[in-house]
């Protein structure tokens, strides 16, 4: 089930892209909709990933299979650790 890893890496990088907009400001203080181009790019990435996982012609090409909700929850939990880690690093950078 390498496609679970595939989805995890993509979501991990999408969270990282959102979090990396500012090196010192928290993701929770910057305003989610401040960078429309980034949101458009992230949306395109999510759509492409969903097509690769759920659209049958792309499933054949990428050798993927649909993921159940439980797997998506795990993917989101694991991938969101990049936000937690980056927020801790930002806080430490501000303190020192």
C-alpha positions in Angstrom: 0.0 0.0 0.0 2.6 2.5 -1.1 -0.2 4.9 -2.1 -0.9 5.6 1.6 2.7 6.8 1.8 2.2 8.7 -1.4 -0.8 10.5 0.1 0.9 11.1 3.4 4.0 12.7 1.8 1.8 14.9 -0.3 -0.4 16.1 2.6 2.8 16.5 4.7 4.2 18.8 2.1 1.0 20.8 1.7 0.9 21.4 5.5 4.6 22.4 5.3 3.9 24.8 2.4 1.1 26.5 4.4 3.3 26.7 7.5 6.3 28.0 5.7 4.7 31.3 4.4 6.4 33.1 7.3 9.5 32.0 9.2 8.6 33.8 12.4 4.9 34.3 12.4 2.6 31.5 13.5 0.4 29.9 10.9 -2.6 30.6 13.2 -1.9 34.4 13.2 -1.2 35.0 9.5 -4.6 34.6 8.0 -5.4 31.5 6.0 -6.6 33.3 2.9 -3.8 35.9 2.6 -2.0 34.1 -0.3 -4.5 33.2 -3.0 -1.9 31.8 -5.4 -0.6 29.4 -2.8 -4.2 28.3 -2.0 -4.8 27.7 -5.7 -1.6 25.7 -6.0 -2.5 23.6 -2.9 -6.0 23.0 -4.3 -4.6 21.8 -7.6 -2.3 19.5 -5.7 -5.1 18.0 -3.7 -7.3 17.6 -6.8 -4.4 15.8 -8.6 -3.8 13.6 -5.7 -7.5 12.7 -5.4 -7.6 11.9 -9.1 -4.6 9.6 -8.7 -6.3 7.8 -5.8 -9.9 7.7 -6.8 -10.2 8.0 -10.6 -10.0 4.6 -12.2 -7.8 5.5 -15.2 -5.3 7.2 -12.9 -5.5 4.3 -10.4 -4.3 2.0 -13.2 -1.4 4.3 -14.0 -0.3 4.9 -10.4 -1.4 1.5 -9.1 -3.4 3.0 -6.3 -6.7 2.1 -4.6 -9.3 4.1 -2.7 -8.4 5.0 0.9 -11.0 4.7 3.6 -11.8 7.4 6.1 -9.8 5.8 8.9 -6.7 5.9 6.7 -7.3 9.6 5.9 -7.6 10.4 9.6 -4.2 8.8 10.2 -2.7 10.5 7.2 -3.9 13.9 8.5 -2.7 13.2 12.0 0.8 12.1 10.9 1.1 14.9 8.3 0.0 17.6 10.7 3.1 16.9 12.9 5.0 19.2 10.6 2.9 22.1 11.7 3.3 21.3 15.4 7.1 21.0 15.0 7.4 24.2 13.0 5.3 26.1 15.5 7.5 24.9 18.3 10.6 25.9 16.4 9.1 29.4 15.6 8.3 29.9 19.3 11.8 28.9 20.3 13.3 31.2 17.7 11.3 34.1 19.1 12.4 33.3 22.6 16.1 33.2 21.8 
